[in-house]
């Protein structure tokens, strides 16, 4: 079970790095966009699915650690 726990920990770390890249890119694109109807802060909505995935990975890693 330790191997499965480590896989979920690594997956959570990869998701967090990917989330930072995606949100940063979308923020920069929206910041430079001329005539956009939404403010650049809306780019942070892209983080919601990543945060949910990180939470699921963390919960599964804790669950597999206790077994």
Buried (B, 14 or more C-beta within 10 A) or exposed (E): EEEBBEBBBEBBEEBBEEBEEBBEEBBEEBEEEEEEEEEBEEBEEBBEEBEEBBEBBBEBBEEBBEE
